[in-house]
Amino acid sequence: MPKWLSRNEQNALHREVRFRGDAREHAIVLTFLRMGLRVIELCDLQLTDLTMSDRKGIAYIRSEGDKDRELPISSELRIALQA
């Protein structure tokens, strides 16, 4: 059965990674938390799969078994990815 972090655990993880000052790790963790991706989906994600503007963003996610999908990118995540 899948396990996930509680809201408090998510916030603690996000706070810890954000204050360490590593922009790459912050973007990775925030992508997991905000988009709910699997590890393999994040590893397969390429820059060309992201479409971002000042007001919106879309990520094209490749999944197993022809279940590809497009997910919105929140403003918080867009800022982290651009950093």
PDB file of N, CA, C and O in Angstrom, chain B, residues numbered from 101:
ATOM      1  N   MET B 101       0.848  -1.178   0.000  1.00  0.00           N
ATOM      2  CA  MET B 101       0.000   0.000   0.000  1.00  0.00           C
ATOM      3  C   MET B 101       0.895   1.243   0.000  1.00  0.00           C
ATOM      4  O   MET B 101       1.863   1.312   0.757  1.00  0.00           O
ATOM      5  N   PRO B 102       0.572   2.223  -0.848  1.00  0.00           N
ATOM      6  CA  PRO B 102       1.398   3.432  -0.905  1.00  0.00           C
ATOM      7  C   PRO B 102       1.390   4.193   0.417  1.00  0.00           C
ATOM      8  O   PRO B 102       0.393   4.210   1.139  1.00  0.00           O
ATOM      9  N   LYS B 103       2.510   4.812   0.709  1.00  0.00           N
ATOM     10  CA  LYS B 103       2.608   5.646   1.910  1.00  0.00           C
ATOM     11  C   LYS B 103       2.927   7.069   1.472  1.00  0.00           C
ATOM     12  O   LYS B 103       3.555   7.279   0.435  1.00  0.00           O
ATOM     13  N   TRP B 104       2.506   8.020   2.245  1.00  0.00           N
ATOM     14  CA  TRP B 104       2.771   9.418   1.923  1.00  0.00           C
ATOM     15  C   TRP B 104       3.027  10.178   3.211  1.00  0.00           C
ATOM     16  O   TRP B 104       2.775   9.690   4.313  1.00  0.00           O
ATOM     17  N   LEU B 105       3.528  11.371   3.038  1.00  0.00           N
ATOM     18  CA  LEU B 105       3.832  12.226   4.178  1.00  0.00           C
ATOM     19  C   LEU B 105       2.594  12.995   4.599  1.00  0.00           C
ATOM     20  O   LEU B 105       1.784  13.391   3.760  1.00  0.00           O
ATOM     21  N   SER B 106       2.448  13.206   5.899  1.00  0.00           N
ATOM     22  CA  SER B 106       1.370  14.063   6.387  1.00  0.00           C
ATOM     23  C   SER B 106       1.681  15.507   6.000  1.00  0.00           C
ATOM     24  O   SER B 106       2.798  15.806   5.577  1.00  0.00           O
ATOM     25  N   ARG B 107       0.734  16.378   6.136  1.00  0.00           N
ATOM     26  CA  ARG B 107       0.931  17.794   5.801  1.00  0.00           C
ATOM     27  C   ARG B 107       2.057  18.388   6.650  1.00  0.00           C
ATOM     28  O   ARG B 107       2.878  19.152   6.143  1.00  0.00           O
ATOM     29  N   ASN B 108       2.099  18.042   7.934  1.00  0.00           N
ATOM     30  CA  ASN B 108       3.161  18.551   8.808  1.00  0.00           C
ATOM     31  C   ASN B 108       4.535  18.038   8.376  1.00  0.00           C
ATOM     32  O   ASN B 108       5.514  18.783   8.401  1.00  0.00           O
ATOM     33  N   GLU B 109       4.606  16.762   7.981  1.00  0.00           N
ATOM     34  CA  GLU B 109       5.870  16.196   7.507  1.00  0.00           C
ATOM     35  C   GLU B 109       6.303  16.850   6.196  1.00  0.00           C
ATOM     36  O   GLU B 109       7.489  17.116   5.998  1.00  0.00           O
ATOM     37  N   GLN B 110       5.358  17.109   5.308  1.00  0.00           N
ATOM     38  CA  GLN B 110       5.669  17.796   4.054  1.00  0.00           C
ATOM     39  C   GLN B 110       6.230  19.182   4.327  1.00  0.00           C
ATOM     40  O   GLN B 110       7.241  19.579   3.747  1.00  0.00           O
ATOM     41  N   ASN B 111       5.571  19.909   5.206  1.00  0.00           N
ATOM     42  CA  ASN B 111       6.027  21.266   5.535  1.00  0.00           C
ATOM     43  C   ASN B 111       7.415  21.253   6.173  1.00  0.00           C
ATOM     44  O   ASN B 111       8.242  22.113   5.871  1.00  0.00           O
ATOM     45  N   ALA B 112       7.677  20.278   7.056  1.00  0.00           N
ATOM     46  CA  ALA B 112       8.989  20.182   7.703  1.00  0.00           C
ATOM     47  C   ALA B 112      10.072  19.878   6.669  1.00  0.00           C
ATOM     48  O   ALA B 112      11.151  20.469   6.714  1.00  0.00           O
ATOM     49  N   LEU B 113       9.797  18.966   5.743  1.00  0.00           N
ATOM     50  CA  LEU B 113      10.758  18.633   4.696  1.00  0.00           C
ATOM     51  C   LEU B 113      11.026  19.841   3.806  1.00  0.00           C
ATOM     52  O   LEU B 113      12.178  20.159   3.512  1.00  0.00           O
ATOM     53  N   HIS B 114       9.967  20.506   3.382  1.00  0.00           N
ATOM     54  CA  HIS B 114      10.101  21.677   2.522  1.00  0.00           C
ATOM     55  C   HIS B 114      10.908  22.773   3.216  1.00  0.00           C
ATOM     56  O   HIS B 114      11.794  23.375   2.609  1.00  0.00           O
ATOM     57  N   ARG B 115      10.605  23.026   4.462  1.00  0.00           N
ATOM     58  CA  ARG B 115      11.301  24.064   5.225  1.00  0.00           C
ATOM     59  C   ARG B 115      12.795  23.726   5.364  1.00  0.00           C
ATOM     60  O   ARG B 115      13.647  24.600   5.200  1.00  0.00           O
ATOM     61  N   GLU B 116      13.104  22.473   5.661  1.00  0.00           N
ATOM     62  CA  GLU B 116      14.499  22.056   5.829  1.00  0.00           C
ATOM     63  C   GLU B 116      15.303  22.214   4.542  1.00  0.00           C
ATOM     64  O   GLU B 116      16.418  22.733   4.562  1.00  0.00           O
ATOM     65  N   VAL B 117      14.737  21.768   3.427  1.00  0.00           N
ATOM     66  CA  VAL B 117      15.448  21.849   2.145  1.00  0.00           C
ATOM     67  C   VAL B 117      15.577  23.296   1.691  1.00  0.00           C
ATOM     68  O   VAL B 117      16.616  23.687   1.158  1.00  0.00           O
ATOM     69  N   ARG B 118      14.537  24.090   1.895  1.00  0.00           N
ATOM     70  CA  ARG B 118      14.565  25.494   1.458  1.00  0.00           C
ATOM     71  C   ARG B 118      15.635  26.288   2.202  1.00  0.00           C
ATOM     72  O   ARG B 118      16.311  27.124   1.602  1.00  0.00           O
ATOM     73  N   PHE B 119      15.794  26.039   3.491  1.00  0.00           N
ATOM     74  CA  PHE B 119      16.746  26.821   4.284  1.00  0.00           C
ATOM     75  C   PHE B 119      18.187  26.356   4.129  1.00  0.00           C
ATOM     76  O   PHE B 119      19.102  27.050   4.573  1.00  0.00           O
ATOM     77  N   ARG B 120      18.409  25.211   3.517  1.00  0.00           N
ATOM     78  CA  ARG B 120      19.776  24.762   3.272  1.00  0.00           C
ATOM     79  C   ARG B 120      20.441  25.595   2.188  1.00  0.00           C
ATOM     80  O   ARG B 120      21.668  25.695   2.147  1.00  0.00           O
ATOM     81  N   GLY B 121      19.636  26.198   1.302  1.00  0.00           N
ATOM     82  CA  GLY B 121      20.185  27.096   0.305  1.00  0.00           C
ATOM     83  C   GLY B 121      20.543  26.462  -1.026  1.00  0.00           C
ATOM     84  O   GLY B 121      21.060  27.150  -1.906  1.00  0.00           O
ATOM     85  N   ASP B 122      20.286  25.168  -1.204  1.00  0.00           N
ATOM     86  CA  ASP B 122      20.581  24.497  -2.472  1.00  0.00           C
ATOM     87  C   ASP B 122      19.346  24.580  -3.377  1.00  0.00           C
ATOM     88  O   ASP B 122      18.349  23.900  -3.138  1.00  0.00           O
ATOM     89  N   ALA B 123      19.420  25.412  -4.409  1.00  0.00           N
ATOM     90  CA  ALA B 123      18.265  25.654  -5.280  1.00  0.00           C
ATOM     91  C   ALA B 123      17.835  24.394  -6.033  1.00  0.00           C
ATOM     92  O   ALA B 123      16.644  24.182  -6.261  1.00  0.00           O
ATOM     93  N   ARG B 124      18.796  23.565  -6.416  1.00  0.00           N
ATOM     94  CA  ARG B 124      18.476  22.343  -7.165  1.00  0.00           C
ATOM     95  C   ARG B 124      17.674  21.369  -6.291  1.00  0.00           C
ATOM     96  O   ARG B 124      16.638  20.858  -6.719  1.00  0.00           O
ATOM     97  N   GLU B 125      18.150  21.115  -5.076  1.00  0.00           N
ATOM     98  CA  GLU B 125      17.434  20.209  -4.178  1.00  0.00           C
ATOM     99  C   GLU B 125      16.057  20.756  -3.836  1.00  0.00           C
ATOM    100  O   GLU B 125      15.084  20.005  -3.756  1.00  0.00           O
ATOM    101  N   HIS B 126      15.979  22.053  -3.636  1.00  0.00           N
ATOM    102  CA  HIS B 126      14.690  22.680  -3.325  1.00  0.00           C
ATOM    103  C   HIS B 126      13.701  22.460  -4.468  1.00  0.00           C
ATOM    104  O   HIS B 126      12.541  22.126  -4.225  1.00  0.00           O
ATOM    105  N   ALA B 127      14.148  22.643  -5.707  1.00  0.00           N
ATOM    106  CA  ALA B 127      13.270  22.451  -6.861  1.00  0.00           C
ATOM    107  C   ALA B 127      12.834  20.989  -6.991  1.00  0.00           C
ATOM    108  O   ALA B 127      11.683  20.713  -7.330  1.00  0.00           O
ATOM    109  N   ILE B 128      13.743  20.061  -6.724  1.00  0.00           N
ATOM    110  CA  ILE B 128      13.406  18.633  -6.822  1.00  0.00           C
ATOM    111  C   ILE B 128      12.364  18.251  -5.777  1.00  0.00           C
ATOM    112  O   ILE B 128      11.351  17.632  -6.102  1.00  0.00           O
ATOM    113  N   VAL B 129      12.612  18.617  -4.531  1.00  0.00           N
ATOM    114  CA  VAL B 129      11.674  18.265  -3.455  1.00  0.00           C
ATOM    115  C   VAL B 129      10.323  18.938  -3.669  1.00  0.00           C
ATOM    116  O   VAL B 129       9.280  18.317  -3.468  1.00  0.00           O
ATOM    117  N   LEU B 130      10.338  20.190  -4.070  1.00  0.00           N
ATOM    118  CA  LEU B 130       9.089  20.910  -4.304  1.00  0.00           C
ATOM    119  C   LEU B 130       8.309  20.295  -5.466  1.00  0.00           C
ATOM    120  O   LEU B 130       7.078  20.273  -5.440  1.00  0.00           O
ATOM    121  N   THR B 131       9.014  19.795  -6.483  1.00  0.00           N
ATOM    122  CA  THR B 131       8.351  19.126  -7.598  1.00  0.00           C
ATOM    123  C   THR B 131       7.650  17.868  -7.114  1.00  0.00           C
ATOM    124  O   THR B 131       6.508  17.612  -7.496  1.00  0.00           O
ATOM    125  N   PHE B 132       8.315  17.081  -6.280  1.00  0.00           N
ATOM    126  CA  PHE B 132       7.673  15.896  -5.713  1.00  0.00           C
ATOM    127  C   PHE B 132       6.447  16.275  -4.887  1.00  0.00           C
ATOM    128  O   PHE B 132       5.385  15.671  -5.034  1.00  0.00           O
ATOM    129  N   LEU B 133       6.592  17.268  -4.025  1.00  0.00           N
ATOM    130  CA  LEU B 133       5.503  17.634  -3.119  1.00  0.00           C
ATOM    131  C   LEU B 133       4.310  18.256  -3.841  1.00  0.00           C
ATOM    132  O   LEU B 133       3.164  17.947  -3.513  1.00  0.00           O
ATOM    133  N   ARG B 134       4.558  19.118  -4.808  1.00  0.00           N
ATOM    134  CA  ARG B 134       3.461  19.861  -5.436  1.00  0.00           C
ATOM    135  C   ARG B 134       2.834  19.145  -6.626  1.00  0.00           C
ATOM    136  O   ARG B 134       1.658  19.352  -6.925  1.00  0.00           O
ATOM    137  N   MET B 135       3.613  18.300  -7.309  1.00  0.00           N
ATOM    138  CA  MET B 135       3.076  17.641  -8.503  1.00  0.00           C
ATOM    139  C   MET B 135       2.768  16.167  -8.272  1.00  0.00           C
ATOM    140  O   MET B 135       2.064  15.554  -9.075  1.00  0.00           O
ATOM    141  N   GLY B 136       3.283  15.586  -7.191  1.00  0.00           N
ATOM    142  CA  GLY B 136       2.995  14.198  -6.881  1.00  0.00           C
ATOM    143  C   GLY B 136       3.589  13.211  -7.864  1.00  0.00           C
ATOM    144  O   GLY B 136       2.977  12.184  -8.159  1.00  0.00           O
ATOM    145  N   LEU B 137       4.781  13.511  -8.379  1.00  0.00           N
ATOM    146  CA  LEU B 137       5.411  12.641  -9.360  1.00  0.00           C
ATOM    147  C   LEU B 137       6.069  11.445  -8.701  1.00  0.00           C
ATOM    148  O   LEU B 137       6.451  11.493  -7.532  1.00  0.00           O
ATOM    149  N   ARG B 138       6.197  10.374  -9.464  1.00  0.00           N
ATOM    150  CA  ARG B 138       7.009   9.237  -9.066  1.00  0.00           C
ATOM    151  C   ARG B 138       8.467   9.571  -9.395  1.00  0.00           C
ATOM    152  O   ARG B 138       8.737  10.471 -10.190  1.00  0.00           O
ATOM    153  N   VAL B 139       9.397   8.847  -8.782  1.00  0.00           N
ATOM    154  CA  VAL B 139      10.818   9.105  -9.005  1.00  0.00           C
ATOM    155  C   VAL B 139      11.156   8.947 -10.484  1.00  0.00           C
ATOM    156  O   VAL B 139      11.848   9.795 -11.049  1.00  0.00           O
ATOM    157  N   ILE B 140      10.684   7.883 -11.119  1.00  0.00           N
ATOM    158  CA  ILE B 140      10.992   7.642 -12.531  1.00  0.00           C
ATOM    159  C   ILE B 140      10.433   8.753 -13.414  1.00  0.00           C
ATOM    160  O   ILE B 140      11.044   9.106 -14.423  1.00  0.00           O
ATOM    161  N   GLU B 141       9.274   9.311 -13.046  1.00  0.00           N
ATOM    162  CA  GLU B 141       8.689  10.406 -13.827  1.00  0.00           C
ATOM    163  C   GLU B 141       9.548  11.658 -13.733  1.00  0.00           C
ATOM    164  O   GLU B 141       9.734  12.364 -14.724  1.00  0.00           O
ATOM    165  N   LEU B 142      10.069  11.933 -12.548  1.00  0.00           N
ATOM    166  CA  LEU B 142      10.946  13.097 -12.393  1.00  0.00           C
ATOM    167  C   LEU B 142      12.260  12.880 -13.132  1.00  0.00           C
ATOM    168  O   LEU B 142      12.789  13.806 -13.747  1.00  0.00           O
ATOM    169  N   CYS B 143      12.788  11.657 -13.075  1.00  0.00           N
ATOM    170  CA  CYS B 143      14.050  11.353 -13.772  1.00  0.00           C
ATOM    171  C   CYS B 143      13.893  11.471 -15.283  1.00  0.00           C
ATOM    172  O   CYS B 143      14.833  11.870 -15.970  1.00  0.00           O
ATOM    173  N   ASP B 144      12.726  11.131 -15.808  1.00  0.00           N
ATOM    174  CA  ASP B 144      12.476  11.198 -17.252  1.00  0.00           C
ATOM    175  C   ASP B 144      12.106  12.602 -17.721  1.00  0.00           C
ATOM    176  O   ASP B 144      12.084  12.859 -18.924  1.00  0.00           O
ATOM    177  N   LEU B 145      11.817  13.506 -16.800  1.00  0.00           N
ATOM    178  CA  LEU B 145      11.398  14.859 -17.151  1.00  0.00           C
ATOM    179  C   LEU B 145      12.558  15.617 -17.797  1.00  0.00           C
ATOM    180  O   LEU B 145      13.676  15.630 -17.281  1.00  0.00           O
ATOM    181  N   GLN B 146      12.267  16.244 -18.929  1.00  0.00           N
ATOM    182  CA  GLN B 146      13.282  17.023 -19.630  1.00  0.00           C
ATOM    183  C   GLN B 146      12.834  18.476 -19.707  1.00  0.00           C
ATOM    184  O   GLN B 146      11.653  18.789 -19.553  1.00  0.00           O
ATOM    185  N   LEU B 147      13.792  19.347 -19.947  1.00  0.00           N
ATOM    186  CA  LEU B 147      13.497  20.774 -20.013  1.00  0.00           C
ATOM    187  C   LEU B 147      12.448  21.088 -21.081  1.00  0.00           C
ATOM    188  O   LEU B 147      11.631  21.992 -20.906  1.00  0.00           O
ATOM    189  N   THR B 148      12.473  20.354 -22.168  1.00  0.00           N
ATOM    190  CA  THR B 148      11.506  20.585 -23.247  1.00  0.00           C
ATOM    191  C   THR B 148      10.093  20.160 -22.857  1.00  0.00           C
ATOM    192  O   THR B 148       9.133  20.507 -23.544  1.00  0.00           O
ATOM    193  N   ASP B 149       9.954  19.409 -21.758  1.00  0.00           N
ATOM    194  CA  ASP B 149       8.639  18.988 -21.281  1.00  0.00           C
ATOM    195  C   ASP B 149       7.947  20.069 -20.457  1.00  0.00           C
ATOM    196  O   ASP B 149       6.770  19.940 -20.120  1.00  0.00           O
ATOM    197  N   LEU B 150       8.673  21.126 -20.138  1.00  0.00           N
ATOM    198  CA  LEU B 150       8.128  22.212 -19.322  1.00  0.00           C
ATOM    199  C   LEU B 150       7.814  23.417 -20.190  1.00  0.00           C
ATOM    200  O   LEU B 150       8.642  23.847 -20.993  1.00  0.00           O
ATOM    201  N   THR B 151       6.619  23.957 -20.027  1.00  0.00           N
ATOM    202  CA  THR B 151       6.207  25.186 -20.695  1.00  0.00           C
ATOM    203  C   THR B 151       5.807  26.159 -19.596  1.00  0.00           C
ATOM    204  O   THR B 151       4.818  25.943 -18.896  1.00  0.00           O
ATOM    205  N   MET B 152       6.585  27.238 -19.449  1.00  0.00           N
ATOM    206  CA  MET B 152       6.314  28.177 -18.364  1.00  0.00           C
ATOM    207  C   MET B 152       6.279  29.609 -18.877  1.00  0.00           C
ATOM    208  O   MET B 152       7.043  29.999 -19.760  1.00  0.00           O
ATOM    209  N   SER B 153       5.374  30.367 -18.299  1.00  0.00           N
ATOM    210  CA  SER B 153       5.317  31.806 -18.528  1.00  0.00           C
ATOM    211  C   SER B 153       5.188  32.461 -17.152  1.00  0.00           C
ATOM    212  O   SER B 153       5.245  31.776 -16.131  1.00  0.00           O
ATOM    213  N   ASP B 154       5.018  33.764 -17.124  1.00  0.00           N
ATOM    214  CA  ASP B 154       4.885  34.454 -15.841  1.00  0.00           C
ATOM    215  C   ASP B 154       3.612  34.057 -15.103  1.00  0.00           C
ATOM    216  O   ASP B 154       3.573  34.080 -13.873  1.00  0.00           O
ATOM    217  N   ARG B 155       2.572  33.694 -15.849  1.00  0.00           N
ATOM    218  CA  ARG B 155       1.278  33.454 -15.227  1.00  0.00           C
ATOM    219  C   ARG B 155       0.864  31.993 -15.134  1.00  0.00           C
ATOM    220  O   ARG B 155      -0.043  31.661 -14.370  1.00  0.00           O
ATOM    221  N   LYS B 156       1.511  31.109 -15.897  1.00  0.00           N
ATOM    222  CA  LYS B 156       1.111  29.706 -15.820  1.00  0.00           C
ATOM    223  C   LYS B 156       2.244  28.804 -16.287  1.00  0.00           C
ATOM    224  O   LYS B 156       3.235  29.259 -16.857  1.00  0.00           O
ATOM    225  N   GLY B 157       2.070  27.532 -16.033  1.00  0.00           N
ATOM    226  CA  GLY B 157       3.049  26.551 -16.465  1.00  0.00           C
ATOM    227  C   GLY B 157       2.408  25.184 -16.610  1.00  0.00           C
ATOM    228  O   GLY B 157       1.458  24.848 -15.903  1.00  0.00           O
ATOM    229  N   ILE B 158       2.940  24.400 -17.540  1.00  0.00           N
ATOM    230  CA  ILE B 158       2.443  23.056 -17.799  1.00  0.00           C
ATOM    231  C   ILE B 158       3.650  22.122 -17.907  1.00  0.00           C
ATOM    232  O   ILE B 158       4.663  22.475 -18.512  1.00  0.00           O
ATOM    233  N   ALA B 159       3.534  20.936 -17.320  1.00  0.00           N
ATOM    234  CA  ALA B 159       4.571  19.914 -17.442  1.00  0.00           C
ATOM    235  C   ALA B 159       3.970  18.694 -18.118  1.00  0.00           C
ATOM    236  O   ALA B 159       2.926  18.192 -17.701  1.00  0.00           O
ATOM    237  N   TYR B 160       4.636  18.221 -19.167  1.00  0.00           N
ATOM    238  CA  TYR B 160       4.212  17.010 -19.857  1.00  0.00           C
ATOM    239  C   TYR B 160       4.933  15.845 -19.192  1.00  0.00           C
ATOM    240  O   TYR B 160       6.160  15.767 -19.231  1.00  0.00           O
ATOM    241  N   ILE B 161       4.172  14.939 -18.581  1.00  0.00           N
ATOM    242  CA  ILE B 161       4.722  13.834 -17.810  1.00  0.00           C
ATOM    243  C   ILE B 161       4.516  12.536 -18.568  1.00  0.00           C
ATOM    244  O   ILE B 161       3.395  12.192 -18.944  1.00  0.00           O
ATOM    245  N   ARG B 162       5.620  11.813 -18.789  1.00  0.00           N
ATOM    246  CA  ARG B 162       5.539  10.500 -19.430  1.00  0.00           C
ATOM    247  C   ARG B 162       5.395   9.436 -18.354  1.00  0.00           C
ATOM    248  O   ARG B 162       6.217   9.354 -17.442  1.00  0.00           O
ATOM    249  N   SER B 163       4.354   8.625 -18.461  1.00  0.00           N
ATOM    250  CA  SER B 163       4.120   7.565 -17.487  1.00  0.00           C
ATOM    251  C   SER B 163       4.111   6.217 -18.177  1.00  0.00           C
ATOM    252  O   SER B 163       4.109   6.128 -19.404  1.00  0.00           O
ATOM    253  N   GLU B 164       4.104   5.182 -17.375  1.00  0.00           N
ATOM    254  CA  GLU B 164       4.073   3.825 -17.911  1.00  0.00           C
ATOM    255  C   GLU B 164       2.736   3.536 -18.583  1.00  0.00           C
ATOM    256  O   GLU B 164       1.701   4.065 -18.178  1.00  0.00           O
ATOM    257  N   GLY B 165       2.766   2.704 -19.600  1.00  0.00           N
ATOM    258  CA  GLY B 165       1.531   2.226 -20.213  1.00  0.00           C
ATOM    259  C   GLY B 165       0.729   3.269 -20.942  1.00  0.00           C
ATOM    260  O   GLY B 165      -0.499   3.253 -20.858  1.00  0.00           O
ATOM    261  N   ASP B 166       1.365   4.176 -21.656  1.00  0.00           N
ATOM    262  CA  ASP B 166       0.659   5.206 -22.439  1.00  0.00           C
ATOM    263  C   ASP B 166      -0.310   6.020 -21.594  1.00  0.00           C
ATOM    264  O   ASP B 166      -1.407   6.349 -22.046  1.00  0.00           O
ATOM    265  N   LYS B 167       0.083   6.339 -20.387  1.00  0.00           N
ATOM    266  CA  LYS B 167      -0.753   7.169 -19.521  1.00  0.00           C
ATOM    267  C   LYS B 167      -0.114   8.542 -19.339  1.00  0.00           C
ATOM    268  O   LYS B 167      -0.112   9.090 -18.236  1.00  0.00           O
ATOM    269  N   ASP B 168       0.422   9.090 -20.415  1.00  0.00           N
ATOM    270  CA  ASP B 168       1.039  10.413 -20.362  1.00  0.00           C
ATOM    271  C   ASP B 168      -0.006  11.444 -19.970  1.00  0.00           C
ATOM    272  O   ASP B 168      -1.190  11.295 -20.270  1.00  0.00           O
ATOM    273  N   ARG B 169       0.452  12.494 -19.293  1.00  0.00           N
ATOM    274  CA  ARG B 169      -0.494  13.524 -18.849  1.00  0.00           C
ATOM    275  C   ARG B 169       0.205  14.877 -18.765  1.00  0.00           C
ATOM    276  O   ARG B 169       1.433  14.964 -18.746  1.00  0.00           O
ATOM    277  N   GLU B 170      -0.594  15.908 -18.716  1.00  0.00           N
ATOM    278  CA  GLU B 170      -0.089  17.268 -18.520  1.00  0.00           C
ATOM    279  C   GLU B 170      -0.555  17.749 -17.153  1.00  0.00           C
ATOM    280  O   GLU B 170      -1.730  17.632 -16.806  1.00  0.00           O
ATOM    281  N   LEU B 171       0.374  18.286 -16.392  1.00  0.00           N
ATOM    282  CA  LEU B 171       0.058  18.789 -15.065  1.00  0.00           C
ATOM    283  C   LEU B 171       0.383  20.274 -14.975  1.00  0.00           C
ATOM    284  O   LEU B 171       1.371  20.730 -15.550  1.00  0.00           O
ATOM    285  N   PRO B 172      -0.436  21.024 -14.261  1.00  0.00           N
ATOM    286  CA  PRO B 172      -0.127  22.448 -14.075  1.00  0.00           C
ATOM    287  C   PRO B 172       1.052  22.614 -13.114  1.00  0.00           C
ATOM    288  O   PRO B 172       1.246  21.814 -12.199  1.00  0.00           O
ATOM    289  N   ILE B 173       1.823  23.656 -13.342  1.00  0.00           N
ATOM    290  CA  ILE B 173       2.947  23.988 -12.467  1.00  0.00           C
ATOM    291  C   ILE B 173       2.543  25.220 -11.665  1.00  0.00           C
ATOM    292  O   ILE B 173       2.242  26.266 -12.239  1.00  0.00           O
ATOM    293  N   SER B 174       2.535  25.098 -10.345  1.00  0.00           N
ATOM    294  CA  SER B 174       2.127  26.208  -9.489  1.00  0.00           C
ATOM    295  C   SER B 174       3.132  27.352  -9.568  1.00  0.00           C
ATOM    296  O   SER B 174       4.268  27.160 -10.001  1.00  0.00           O
ATOM    297  N   SER B 175       2.714  28.526  -9.153  1.00  0.00           N
ATOM    298  CA  SER B 175       3.614  29.680  -9.181  1.00  0.00           C
ATOM    299  C   SER B 175       4.805  29.470  -8.262  1.00  0.00           C
ATOM    300  O   SER B 175       5.921  29.868  -8.595  1.00  0.00           O
ATOM    301  N   GLU B 176       4.584  28.856  -7.121  1.00  0.00           N
ATOM    302  CA  GLU B 176       5.677  28.553  -6.173  1.00  0.00           C
ATOM    303  C   GLU B 176       6.721  27.639  -6.817  1.00  0.00           C
ATOM    304  O   GLU B 176       7.923  27.859  -6.669  1.00  0.00           O
ATOM    305  N   LEU B 177       6.258  26.622  -7.527  1.00  0.00           N
ATOM    306  CA  LEU B 177       7.170  25.697  -8.197  1.00  0.00           C
ATOM    307  C   LEU B 177       7.867  26.344  -9.386  1.00  0.00           C
ATOM    308  O   LEU B 177       9.043  26.077  -9.633  1.00  0.00           O
ATOM    309  N   ARG B 178       7.154  27.195 -10.128  1.00  0.00           N
ATOM    310  CA  ARG B 178       7.782  27.903 -11.257  1.00  0.00           C
ATOM    311  C   ARG B 178       8.952  28.749 -10.783  1.00  0.00           C
ATOM    312  O   ARG B 178       9.995  28.782 -11.437  1.00  0.00           O
ATOM    313  N   ILE B 179       8.797  29.426  -9.668  1.00  0.00           N
ATOM    314  CA  ILE B 179       9.857  30.266  -9.116  1.00  0.00           C
ATOM    315  C   ILE B 179      11.060  29.403  -8.718  1.00  0.00           C
ATOM    316  O   ILE B 179      12.206  29.769  -8.979  1.00  0.00           O
ATOM    317  N   ALA B 180      10.793  28.258  -8.087  1.00  0.00           N
ATOM    318  CA  ALA B 180      11.883  27.362  -7.689  1.00  0.00           C
ATOM    319  C   ALA B 180      12.607  26.776  -8.892  1.00  0.00           C
ATOM    320  O   ALA B 180      13.831  26.651  -8.880  1.00  0.00           O
ATOM    321  N   LEU B 181      11.860  26.417  -9.928  1.00  0.00           N
ATOM    322  CA  LEU B 181      12.476  25.849 -11.126  1.00  0.00           C
ATOM    323  C   LEU B 181      13.308  26.884 -11.869  1.00  0.00           C
ATOM    324  O   LEU B 181      14.357  26.548 -12.418  1.00  0.00           O
ATOM    325  N   GLN B 182      12.867  28.119 -11.897  1.00  0.00           N
ATOM    326  CA  GLN B 182      13.605  29.158 -12.582  1.00  0.00           C
ATOM    327  C   GLN B 182      14.874  29.554 -11.834  1.00  0.00           C
ATOM    328  O   GLN B 182      15.837  30.038 -12.429  1.00  0.00           O
ATOM    329  N   ALA B 183      14.859  29.341 -10.517  1.00  0.00           N
ATOM    330  CA  ALA B 183      16.056  29.664  -9.703  1.00  0.00           C
ATOM    331  C   ALA B 183      17.120  28.633  -9.974  1.00  0.00           C
ATOM    332  O   ALA B 183      18.208  28.704  -9.402  1.00  0.00           O
TER     333      ALA B 183
END
